[in-house]
């Protein structure tokens, strides 16, 4: 992270904003009071809106990753997580996309959480830096997502 730590808490303004965003997401989940299908539709729209609000470079990558994830693992549910596009199984985040612009990084990140089924021995990759996507990258992402999604 390039953002300077600027408070006694040790968190940057960007990090505090992400925490506030996550708190708002949790409050919104509690207020939804809708059927599961309605909640899924709202969560999906939140993800689409989050992607639409990204700067051009991040948006292009996020849109392509969204297409790959929803194709490779259609059973994963869409939502935002700390304001990031994320995909869940049984309420747990499996895979997420962190745009470079979120914390003013030089690359975006495709990450996998503990619910991902990527275990290989005693050590494996859980995140990937992305500056652009080639066809080979897209194929690898589809394979990783399909495996992670179970």
N, C-alpha and C positions, 0 to 999 in steps of 0.2 A: 504494500500500500504506500502510495506517495503522499497521502494526506498527512499533514503534521498533527501530532497529538496536541490538542489545544485547551484542555481542561484538566482540572484536578483528577477527574475520573480516569484520565488516560485515553479516552476515546476521542476521535476526531469528530468534526461536525458531520461528515459523511456517515461515520459509523453510528452516531447518535440518531441521525435521520433514518438509517436502516432499522434500528431498534424501534423507533417510533412507528415506522411502517409495519413492522411485524406485530406490534401491539395493536395497531388498528385492524390488521387482518384477523387477529384472534378475537377482538371485540365484534367484528363483522360476522365471524363464524357463529358466535353466540346469539346474535340478533336475527340470524337468517330465519329460523323457525319455519322453514319450508320443507317440502318433501325432498327426499334424496335427489331425485331427478332435477328438481328446481334448483337445489343447492349446487349440483354439478354444472348446470347451465350458467349460474351466476359466477361460479369459480372459473369456468371456461372463458366467460366474457371478461372477467378481471385479468386473466392471462393475456387475452387478445389485446385488451386496452393497454396493458403494461408494455407489450411488445410495440404497439403502435406509437407509444410515447418515447421510444428510444431514438437516439441519434441515428442517422442513416446507416453507418457502418455496422453498429450493433444490431439495428433492426433487421438488416439483411441476413445476418448470421442467425439471429434469434428466429426469424420466420422460417429459415431453412431447417434449423434444428427442430422447431415445432412440427414441421411436416415429417421429418424423419422419425421423431419419437411417436407421433400419433399413427404413423404407418407401421413402424416396427413393433410397437407395443400398444395396440389400440385399447387394451384393458386398463392401462394406466389413466388416472384421472388428472386433469389439468387444474392448476391453482397458482397463486402467487405465494412466495415464501421470502420474507424480507424484501418484498418488492420484485423478486426475481421470478421469471417463468420457472415453474417446477411441475413435476409429474409424480403422482403418488400411487401407492398400492396399500390397501387396508389402512388408510389414513397416515401412512408414513412416506416421507419424501424418498424417492428412489433416485431421481436424476433432476438436476437443475442447471440453469444457464445463468451465469453472472456476467452481465455486460461490462465491458472495459470502462464505460463511462460511469458506472456505479461508484467506483472509488478512484476514478481517474488513473486506471491502470493502463499499461501499454498493450494488454491483451485481454480478451474475454476468457471465461473459464466454463468448461463443461465439467460438472462435478457429479459424483455419485455418493450417496449417503449410505449409512450402514444397512439399510433395507435392500440395497442392491446386492444381487447374487453374483458378485464378481470374484469371490475368493479364489485365489490360486496359491496353494501352499501357505507359507507364513508371511508373504509380502506381495502386494499388488497395487496397481495405480488406482487412485480414486478421483483424480482430476486431470484435465488436459487444457493447456493454453491454446487459444484459437485466435489467429489474426485474420484468417480467411479460410474458406472451405473449398477444397478440390473434390473431384469425384471420388478419389481414393479416401479422403478424409470422411466424406459422407458415408461411404460404404463401411468404414471402420466404426463410425458412430452408430450406424444402424445395427451392426453386429454387437457392439457393446451394450446398447440399449436393450436389444432383444434378450441378451444374456442376463443383464441386470434386472430386467422386469420379471424374469422367471417364467 
